[in-house]
Amino acid sequence: MAAISITPRDVARELARRYSTMTHDELDLLESILVAKRYAKNEKILSEGEVCENIYWVVKGLVRQFYYKNGREVTEYMATENTICMCIESLFREQPTTLQMSALEPTVLYCLPKARLEAVAMKSVNIQILYRKILEESLILSQIRADMLRFESAIDRYRKLVKSSPQLVLRAPLLYIASYLQMTPETLSRVRTQTLLEK
C-alpha cells in the first residue's frame, strides 16, 4: 500500500473542525494519541470475540461492520472517508463484540484508543466536547437507521442512502447494500431500476 499522505496533524485538525474548536496545545494532545493503521482489501479489522478498544476515523477506503444471524452475514454499518466507526457496546462495556469489521477496499484508519482519549480528555474541556460529540453522532446515526428500517419503504430507504452516502452506493457491493437496507438483492435491483427510471 502507498504511504499515508494524511498526517496525524491533518486528522487532529479535521476532527477539531468537525467536532470541537481546539488550541494549538489541545491539537498536540489529540495528535499524540492517534494511531495510523493500514488494511488490505478484505482484511479483518475487528473479529467477533475481540474487545473493541478504538474509535476509528476512516481516512481512505471503505469499512463494513457486520454480524452473523442464522448462519448469514448481516451488514450493520458501512463507512467511507471522513467517517467514524466503532463497536460502541464493546467499546464501553469492555466486553467481546458480536460484530466484525473488515475493509472492503485498501483502507487507512486512524485509531483513537478509548483509554488514551479519556486520559487526554481529563486535561482538556475541548477534547471532552469532541469525545461527547463523536458519541452523540454515533447514537443519532443508530437512531436514524433504526427509524428508517421501521418506518420507511424499500425505495425510500434506498433513496435516503443515495442522498446521505452517494460514495457508499457507488463503491459497496450490491449484496452488502441490500443487507444493510434489509432487503433482498432482487428487491434492491427493482428499487434501483425504479429510481433510475424516475430521473
C-alpha positions as CSV (number, residue, x, y, z in Angstrom):
1,M,0.0,0.0,0.0
2,A,1.2,3.5,-0.7
3,A,2.4,5.7,2.1
4,I,-0.2,7.7,4.1
5,S,-0.3,11.2,2.8
6,I,-2.6,12.5,5.5
7,T,-0.6,13.1,8.7
8,P,-1.8,12.7,12.3
9,R,-1.9,16.5,12.5
10,D,-4.2,16.7,9.5
11,V,-6.6,14.2,11.2
12,A,-6.4,16.1,14.5
13,R,-7.3,19.3,12.7
14,E,-10.2,17.7,10.8
15,L,-11.6,16.2,14.0
16,A,-11.3,19.6,15.7
17,R,-13.0,21.3,12.7
18,R,-15.8,18.8,12.8
19,Y,-16.4,18.3,16.5
20,S,-14.8,21.0,18.7
21,T,-12.6,24.1,18.4
22,M,-9.1,23.5,19.9
23,T,-6.0,25.4,20.8
24,H,-2.6,24.5,19.5
25,D,-1.8,22.6,22.7
26,E,-5.0,20.7,22.5
27,L,-4.3,19.7,18.9
28,D,-0.9,18.5,20.1
29,L,-2.6,16.3,22.8
30,L,-5.1,14.9,20.3
31,E,-2.4,14.2,17.7
32,S,-0.3,12.4,20.3
33,I,-2.9,9.6,20.7
34,L,-3.7,9.0,17.1
35,V,-2.5,5.6,15.6
36,A,-2.5,5.0,11.9
37,K,-3.4,1.5,10.6
38,R,-3.5,0.1,7.1
39,Y,-5.6,-2.8,5.9
40,A,-5.7,-4.7,2.6
41,K,-8.9,-5.3,0.8
42,N,-11.0,-7.9,2.7
43,E,-8.7,-7.8,5.7
44,K,-10.3,-8.1,9.1
45,I,-10.2,-5.0,11.3
46,L,-12.0,-6.5,14.3
47,S,-13.2,-10.1,14.8
48,E,-16.1,-11.5,16.7
49,G,-15.0,-12.2,20.3
50,E,-12.4,-9.4,20.4
51,V,-12.9,-6.3,22.5
52,C,-13.2,-3.0,20.6
53,E,-10.7,-0.6,22.1
54,N,-10.7,2.2,19.5
55,I,-12.9,4.7,17.8
56,Y,-11.9,4.6,14.1
57,W,-11.6,7.5,11.7
58,V,-11.6,6.4,8.1
59,V,-9.0,8.4,6.1
60,K,-9.2,6.2,2.9
61,G,-11.2,3.2,1.9
62,L,-14.4,1.5,2.9
63,V,-15.2,-0.3,6.1
64,R,-18.0,-2.8,6.7
65,Q,-19.4,-3.8,10.1
66,F,-21.5,-7.0,10.1
67,Y,-22.7,-9.9,12.2
68,Y,-23.9,-13.4,11.7
69,K,-27.6,-14.3,12.1
70,N,-28.9,-17.8,11.3
71,G,-25.6,-18.6,9.5
72,R,-25.9,-15.5,7.3
73,E,-23.9,-12.2,7.3
74,V,-26.0,-9.1,8.1
75,T,-24.4,-5.7,7.3
76,E,-24.9,-3.4,10.2
77,Y,-23.0,-0.3,9.0
78,M,-20.6,0.9,6.3
79,A,-18.2,3.8,6.5
80,T,-16.3,5.8,3.8
81,E,-13.8,8.6,4.1
82,N,-14.1,11.1,6.9
83,T,-16.5,8.9,8.9
84,I,-16.3,7.5,12.4
85,C,-16.9,3.8,13.1
86,M,-16.8,1.7,16.3
87,C,-18.5,-1.2,18.0
88,I,-19.9,1.0,20.7
89,E,-21.3,-1.6,23.1
90,S,-18.0,-3.5,23.2
91,L,-16.0,-0.2,23.5
92,F,-17.9,1.0,26.6
93,R,-18.6,-2.3,28.3
94,E,-15.0,-3.6,27.5
95,Q,-16.6,-6.9,26.6
96,P,-16.1,-9.1,23.5
97,T,-18.1,-7.9,20.5
98,T,-20.5,-10.0,18.4
99,L,-19.8,-7.6,15.5
100,Q,-17.0,-7.8,13.0
101,M,-15.3,-5.1,10.9
102,S,-13.5,-5.6,7.6
103,A,-12.0,-3.5,4.9
104,L,-13.9,-3.7,1.6
105,E,-11.1,-1.7,-0.2
106,P,-7.5,-1.0,0.7
107,T,-8.2,1.1,3.8
108,V,-6.3,3.6,6.0
109,L,-7.7,4.3,9.5
110,Y,-6.6,6.5,12.3
111,C,-7.4,4.9,15.7
112,L,-8.5,6.9,18.7
113,P,-7.7,4.5,21.6
114,K,-10.5,4.9,24.1
115,A,-8.3,4.7,27.2
116,R,-5.9,7.3,25.8
117,L,-8.7,9.6,24.6
118,E,-10.3,9.5,28.0
119,A,-6.9,10.4,29.6
120,V,-6.3,13.4,27.4
121,A,-10.0,14.5,27.8
122,M,-9.3,14.9,31.5
123,K,-6.8,17.6,30.6
124,S,-8.9,19.5,28.0
125,V,-12.6,20.6,28.0
126,N,-12.5,20.8,24.2
127,I,-11.3,17.2,23.9
128,Q,-14.1,16.2,26.3
129,I,-16.6,18.0,23.9
130,L,-15.1,16.3,20.9
131,Y,-15.5,12.9,22.6
132,R,-19.1,13.6,23.6
133,K,-20.0,14.9,20.1
134,I,-18.5,11.7,18.4
135,L,-20.7,9.6,20.7
136,E,-23.7,11.8,20.1
137,E,-23.2,11.4,16.4
138,S,-22.9,7.7,16.6
139,L,-26.1,7.4,18.7
140,I,-28.0,9.7,16.3
141,L,-26.9,7.7,13.3
142,S,-28.1,4.5,15.0
143,Q,-31.5,6.0,15.7
144,I,-31.9,7.3,12.1
145,R,-31.1,3.8,10.8
146,A,-33.5,2.1,13.2
147,D,-36.3,4.5,12.3
148,M,-35.5,4.1,8.6
149,L,-35.9,0.3,8.8
150,R,-39.0,0.5,11.0
151,F,-41.0,3.1,9.1
152,E,-39.7,3.5,5.5
153,S,-40.5,1.6,2.3
154,A,-37.7,-0.2,0.4
155,I,-37.5,2.6,-2.2
156,D,-37.4,5.3,0.4
157,R,-34.6,3.5,2.3
158,Y,-32.6,3.3,-0.9
159,R,-33.2,7.0,-1.8
160,K,-32.1,8.1,1.7
161,L,-28.9,6.1,1.4
162,V,-28.2,7.6,-2.1
163,K,-28.7,11.1,-0.7
164,S,-26.7,10.6,2.5
165,S,-23.9,8.4,1.3
166,P,-23.5,8.6,-2.5
167,Q,-19.9,7.2,-2.4
168,L,-21.1,4.1,-0.4
169,V,-23.8,3.4,-3.1
170,L,-21.2,3.7,-5.9
171,R,-18.5,1.6,-4.2
172,A,-20.0,-1.1,-1.9
173,P,-21.0,-4.4,-3.4
174,L,-24.8,-4.6,-4.0
175,L,-25.1,-7.7,-1.8
176,Y,-23.9,-5.6,1.2
177,I,-26.1,-2.6,0.3
178,A,-29.1,-4.9,0.1
179,S,-28.2,-6.4,3.5
180,Y,-27.7,-3.0,5.1
181,L,-31.1,-1.8,3.8
182,Q,-32.7,-5.1,5.0
183,M,-33.9,-6.2,1.6
184,T,-33.1,-9.0,-0.8
185,P,-30.7,-8.3,-3.7
186,E,-33.7,-8.8,-6.1
187,T,-35.7,-6.1,-4.3
188,L,-32.7,-3.8,-4.4
189,S,-32.4,-4.4,-8.1
190,R,-36.0,-3.5,-8.7
191,V,-35.7,-0.4,-6.5
192,R,-32.5,0.8,-8.3
193,T,-34.2,0.3,-11.7
194,Q,-37.2,2.3,-10.5
195,T,-35.1,5.2,-9.2
196,L,-33.2,5.3,-12.5
197,L,-36.4,5.5,-14.4
198,E,-37.6,8.4,-12.3
199,K,-34.6,10.5,-13.4
